[in-house]
Amino acid sequence: MKACIVIPAFNEVATIRALAEAVLAHCPRLAVVDDGSDDGTGDSLAGLPLTLIRHEENRGKAAALSSGFAWALAEGADAVITLDGDGQHRPQDIARLLAVAAAHPGALVVGARLVGREDSPRARQRANRIADFWIGWAAGRALPDSQSGFRAYPARLLEGLAPLRQKAIGFTFESEVLICAPRQGFELIAVPIPALYHQAG
């Protein structure tokens, strides 16, 4: 399985270089999408063997993901791994998601932040539970962490959802794809990972 990694980033200069270096140790095909940052996020990656995609202005996470997906599909990826740029996902868990993706090529694999989730702020726990319920209801199945941006997308799913990728704004793509994927015949699989909320702030 050929995997590419995509990290959408907006004003993540404090974390992005260390994160990118750690990701490159697990996969050599990495693109960081600098979504109009004004803090030097893109410049901080100078010298690293990765692809830097720049948006001149902030267009939102969905647009950043769409740009990254287009790059990964052009690279011939079978699967596209996404991580957030704020350090709340562990690069060492990439291998776990990829192993599940390789065993289930017709699945969207989600890194579900279930280990230590009880340590997250109460307001976030409540908001996540509400989102999990309603998105799970729309998807027709229980979702343990609908808000996680740590995922392994099958290339076939992304190709089939090109119109959705182009029209989604903000954070809507990540929620809508969980609803659309089962309707397109793709399974949803959750892989438990640690919840590193303290690192994300």
N, C-alpha and C positions, 0 to 999 in steps of 0.2 A: 504494500500500500504506500503510495506517494502522498505524503502529508505536507501541507504548508501551514504556517502559523501567521495569524493576523492579529495585531494589537492596535485597536483604535485609541488615540491619545489626545487629550485636550488639557493643556497646562499641567503636564505631569513631569516637569523637569526634575523634581525631587526623587522620582522612583524609576523613570523610564530606562536610563542607561543600565543600571544594575539588573533590571528585569530583562532587558534585551540580551545582555550578556549571559544570564542564566538560561534563557530560552534557547539561545544558539548552542548551548552545550547539549541540548536534547534534540534539536532539529536545525539543519543549516539553511532551511528555506523560511525566512522570516521577513514580513513586511510590517512596518509601523506606519500607521496613517496619522499624520500630524494634522488634526482637524482645526486649523486656524489658530494654533497656540500663539500667545504673545509673551511667553516666559522663556523661550529658548529650548523648548522640548525637542524640536527637530535637530537643532544645532548640537545638542548634547550627545547625539548619536554618531557624531563624526568619527570616521575610522573603523566603524564596525561593519562586518560583512553582511549587510542586510539591505533590503529595499526600503527607501523612505519615500512615502507618497505624501505630498503636501497639498492641503486645501488652503487657498489664500485667505478664506474667511471661515468662521465656525459654521458648519452645516448640520451638526447634530450626529449622534452616534450611528443612526441608521445609514446616513450617507457615508460615514467613515467606513462602516462595515461593508457597504456596497462597493466602495472603491477597492477595499482589500480583497473582497471575494472575486472581483473582476481580475485582479492581478493573479490570484491563486488559480483560478480556472484557466487563465492564459498560460500558466506554468504547467498545466496538465495534472493538477492535484486530484487525487481520488477522495481526499478528505481535507477539510479546512478546520483547524483548531483556532478558536478565538479566546483571548484572555483580556481582561481589563488592564489598563495601564497604571492603576494606582497601587499595585502590589498586593491585592487581596487574594490572588490565586498563586499557588505554588507551581513553578515550572516543573518540578519533579513529578507532579501528578499528570503531566502530559502523556507519559508512557502508559498510564492506567487507562486514560480515555482512548488512546490509540489502540490499545489491546482489545478493548470492548468494540471499538469501531471496526477493527479488522475481523473480529468474530461475528459481527452483525452489520454487514455492509449496507443493509437497508434500514439503518436506525440513526436517529439524531440522538447523540449521546450528550447528556448534561451532567456537568460536575456539580452535584447537589451539596450545598454547604450545610451538612447535617452534623458533622463532628464539631462540637463546641458551639453550636448555634444558640444554645441557651445563654451564652455570654454576650450576645449582641444586645444593643440597646432595645428596651422594651417597645419603643415606638416602631423601630424597624421590624421587630418580630411580628407585631400586630399588622403592620402594612404588608409584610411578606405573606402572612397567613391569608389575608383577604385576597391578595393577588393570586396566590396559589389556588384558592377555592374557585374564584370566578374564571380564571384562565383554564383550570382543570375542568370546570363544568363545560366551558365552550369546546374544549378539546375532547371531551367525552371520556376522560380518564384522570386519575389522581396524579398531581404533579407536586413532588416534595420541595422543589425550589425553582419556581417559574422565573425568578428574577436573576438567576445566575448567568453571567456572561461567559463562563468557562464552558465551552462546548466543542463538540466534534461534529461538523456538518458534512454529510455525504455530498459529494460534488453533484450527483444526480438531483438531489433535492434543491440545491442552489440554482442549478440550471433551469429546473422546472418552475421556480419561484422568481424568475427574473422580473416580471412586472411588479411583484410585491416589493422586491429589493429597490426598485427604482422610485416607487411612490411613497414608501414609508419614511416617516420623519421622527426625529428625536429617538426615543427608546422603543417605538412601536414595533419595529421589525421583530425584535427578539420575542415579544409576546405573541405577535400574529403568527410567527412561524411555528410556534408550539401548537396552535390551533389548526394551521393548514397542513402540517406534516402528516398527521394521521389520516387526513382526508385524501392525501396523495399516496397513501399506502406505506408510509414510513413509520416504523416503530419509534417510541420514545423510551429511552433507557436512562435511568439516573445512576450515577456512580458517586457514592458518598466521599466527600473530601472535607478537609478542615475549613472552618469558617474563620478567616483571618481578618475580621472586622477591625481589630486594633491596629493593623498595619495600614488599612485604607483610610482611617480617620473618620 
